[in-house]
Amino acid sequence: MATFPWLAEHRPLATVVAAIAVFGAGAVLAQQPVAIFRANVNLVKVIASVKNSKGELVGALKQADFRVFDNGVEQKIAVFEPQSSQAVSVALMIDVSGSTAKDLKYETDSAAKFLQALLAGGNPADSVALYGFDSDVQRWHPFTHNYSSLETSLKTIHGSGGTSLYDAIYLGANELEPRSGRKVIVVVSDGGETTSSIKDIAKPLKAAQLADAVIYAVVVVPITNDAGRNTGGEHALYYMAAGTGGRQFYPSSGKELDKAFADIIAELRTQYFLGYYPTGVPLPKDPYHKVEVRVGSPDLVVNARNGYYGDAEGAVNSANAPVATPVERKKK
């Protein structure tokens, strides 16, 4: 089990939620006499899932069914994989704070079923790392394909105290970033956020987007009305899941939790991998580029990340500088 004292040393940054707002291409161009574009860029990776009007996953679409836009400019899809078989790395993060104590047993039981089903099928290179978070964030098991060792760690997971939700997601994203293939963060929590050293939602969301990680939030809420619930934390999880192309679930029982995990596996098995090299994209003032993925049929709904971090207007001197995805940054 590993702990991460560097999180406790982190100092909150000034609020930059506005920094993740997307600048429309038209607004940028209106302020410049000449549009600025970039060439020779890196591949932008997008993981997408598609559902029909009944909410059922659709896994048989072709490349021609998709259109991708970067800051409003349509892009040529260079890489396309339906039902991607790329290995997936999952950071499974379980809230073990005092407020979840009564639910921890059925959460870990359902998590064990999820891990067994995930690792029994799919790519033999699929791997999972197990984390627990209360006032601190602890890695209970490093990335592995070995279900038995993960199950053993699940049986010993425990905690108390506050809830460092933002710290946990930030840590998981940083540990996923250097890994290859698809990357996923699954957070099982009651939605609380009380003790993180990181105070700004923009920071863990940005870390997940830089890592190309998709966030699935499983909010275990036995309380059905708003009284007594941390709705602010729930909204934060929804915001981060939506920003990375993930989903949020609200199970209130063991069976519903089992179904939420099963739905995540089904989605991972039917995801589309799309990649493109940004071409003719006007640079925004902010380094966040808006990405939109569309499908041809009006009866289908596509879920994918809403952007990535790359070059911003005036950030570089060379007209041929590549978009940096992900950008380098210092880690404590």
N, C-alpha and C positions, 0 to 999 in steps of 0.2 A: 504494500500500500504506500502510495506516495502522497505527500502533502506539498502545498505550493505557497511558501511564505512570501514570495514576491507579490502575490495578490494583496497581502496586507500592507505592503509598502506603496501600493499604487495610490496616487493622489487624484481626487476627482478633477476632471477637466471642466472648463466652462461649458455651459450647455450648448450643444451644436446640433440639436435636433433639426434646426432649420437647414443645416448643411446637407441633409440627405433629401431635401426637397429637390425635385427635378426641374431643371431649367429647360423650357421648351426651346427647340432650335430656332424658331422664329424670333423669340425675344432676344436671343444672342445675336442673330444676324442683323437685327434692326439697329444694334448699337455699333455696328462695324461697317465701314465702307466696302470692305472686301471680306468674303467668307474665308475662314481658315479651315483647312482640312488636313488629315494625316494619312500617310501611306506606309507600307512596310510594317504592318501592325501584327500583334500576336493573335493567336486564335482565341476567340471568346467562346466559352463553353456554356451551354444552356441545357439543363435537365427539365423536361416538360412531361406532364401527365394530362390526359384528355378524358373528359367524361361526356356522356350523352345527357339528354334531358331528364332521364330517370336517375341520374347520378351514378351510372355504371361506367366502369373504366373501359376505354376503347384502345385496343392495342394493335390494330391492323392498318393504321394509316401509312401513306406513302410520303416521301419527301415532298412531292408536288402539292400535298395537302397543307403544307406549312408555309407561312411567310414570317420573316423576322425583320424588325425595324430597330435601328440604333439611332437614338435622338431624332426619330421621325423619318429616317432615310432607310428605304428597304435594302436589305443585304442579300447577297448570294450565299446560300447554305453550302458550305464546303464539306462538312462532315455530317452524316446522318446515320443513326443506328436505331431502328425500331426495336422495342423490347430489349434495351441495352443489356448486354451480358458483361459489361465492364464490372470488375470487382468493386464491391461497396465496402467502405469503412464506416462503421457506426459508432459514434460516441453516445453511449446510453447513460443518461444522467438522472439519478433518482434523488428526489428531495427527501432528506432524512431529518428534517427539522422537527421540533417538538410538535408543531401543528399537524404533522402527518403521521404521528406515532400510531394512532389507532388503525390507520389504513396501510401501514407499511407491509404487513404480512401478505395481504392479497395483492399488493403492488409487486412485490418481489416474486410471488408465485406466478403471476401473469407474465412478468418480465422473463422468467425462466422458460415459459412456454414459447414466448416470442423468440428468444435466442435459439432455442432448439429448432423451431421451424425455419428460422432464417438461415442457420448454418447447415441444416440438413439438405437444403436445396440450393439452387443458384450456383455461383462461381466458387470453386474450392479455395480461391484466394480471398473470399469475403472474410472480414474480421470485425471484432467488436472490442471496444474498451469500456470498462465499467467505472463510473464515477458516483460518488455520493456527495451531497452538499447540504450543510446546515449553515452555521456561522463561517465555516471553512469549506474549502473544496478539496476532496481527496480522490485520488485515483486508486480504486480498489483492485483493478486488474488492467494491465496494458493490453494493447491490441493483440488479439489472438483468434484463431479459428477453432480453438479447443473448447467445446461446449462444457465439458465436465469441470474444467478449471474455473470457468465463469460461474457455473452453478454453485460451486463451492464458495466462491467469493460472495455471491448473492446471499447465501445463508448466514454470512457473518456481518452483513452490512447493518449499520446502526448509526444513530446520531441523536442530537438534541439541539436546543438553542434556536438561533435565528435562521434566516434564509438568505443565502448569497446567490440569488438566481443569476444576476448579470455577470458576476464573477465566474460562475460555472460555465455559462455559454461562451464567454470570452476565452476561457481556458480551453474548452473543447474545440473551439474553432482554431486556436493557435496550434493545438496538437494535431488537428486534421490537415492543416494547410499543406505540409510537405508530402502528404501521402498521395499516391496516384489513384486514378479511377474515380468513381462516384464517392461523395462524402455526405454523411447524414448525421445530424444531431437529433436524438430523441430525448425530450425532457419530460419526465414524469413528476408532476408537482401539483400542489393545491393552488398555485398561482401567486404565492406570497413573494415579496421582495422587501427585506428589512435590513440586511446587514452587509450588503456588497460594498466593497471599497470603491467600485465603479458606480457612479451615480447617474450616468447619462446613458439612456437606452441606445443612443447612436453608436456608442463604442462597441458593445457586443454584436450589434447588427452589422456594423461595418466589418468586424473581424470575420463573421460568418460569410459575408459576401466576398471578402477577399480570399477566403478559403474555398470558394465555390461550394459551400455546404448548404444543404437543405435542412430546415428546422421543422420537426414535427413536435408539436406541443400536446401532451396528454394531460389535461387539467382534471384531476380527480376532485370533484366538488360534490360531496354528499349533501351540502346545504343548497337548496334550490332557489332561495330568494337572495337578494343582494345583501341583506343584513347579515353581518358576520363574515362576509366574503371579501377577499382582497381583489376587488374588480379591477383596480389599477394594474396589479400584476398580471391578471388575466388578459387585459387589453394589451399590455406590453408583449406578452407571448404571442398573441394574435398578430400584432404588428410585425414582429420578427419572423414569424412563420410565413406571413403573406409576402414579406420583402425578399424571401429566399425561395419562394415557390413551394413552400410546404403547406401544412394544414394544422388545424387545431381540433382536438377531440374533447368531449365533456362526459366521460363515463361516470356513472354514479354507483356502479356495482361491479363485482368481480366479472360477471359475464360481459358487461358492456366494455370493461377494460380489455378482456380477451379479444373482443371484436375490434376494438381500436387498434390493437397490435396486429391483428390479422389484416385489417385494412391497410396498414402501413406496409406490410410485406407484399400484399397484392399490388400496391402502387409501385413499389420498388421493382416488381417483376414485369411491369408494363410501361416503364418510363421510356421516353424517347430522348436520345442524346443528339443535340444539334450543335454544330460549331460553325463559326463564320469569322472571316477576316474583315474587320471594319473598313469600309471603302466609302470615300466621299462624305464622311461624317463631320458635320460642323462641331467644333469644340465648344463645350459649355464653359461658363466662368467657374463652375464647380466641377471637380473631377469625377462626379458621379454621372455616368451615362445611362439614360433611360433605354431599357430594352422592352420591346413588345413582341409577343409571339401570337400569331393569329392562325386559325384554321378556317378552311373554306366554308364548311357547313354552319349555318346559323344555329343548328340544333346541338352543336358541340361546344364545350367550354374547355379552354386550355389553361393550365396552371403552370407558371414558370417564374423564375426570378424576374424582378422588375428592373434590374440594372447591374452595372459593374463599375469599378473604379478604374479610370484610365487617365489620359491627358486632359488638362484643362487649358483654356485660353491663356496664352502668355506664360505657361508653366515651363516651356522649353524653348530653346533657340533654333534648333534644327527643324527644318520643314519635313524631314523624313524620320523624326524620332518615333519609336514604336510606342504604342499604348502599353502601359505597364499593368498587366493583370496576372497575378496580383503584384502590387507595389511592395518594395522592400520596406521594412520598418524595424525598429529596434525592439527587442524583447527583453524584459527584465529577468 
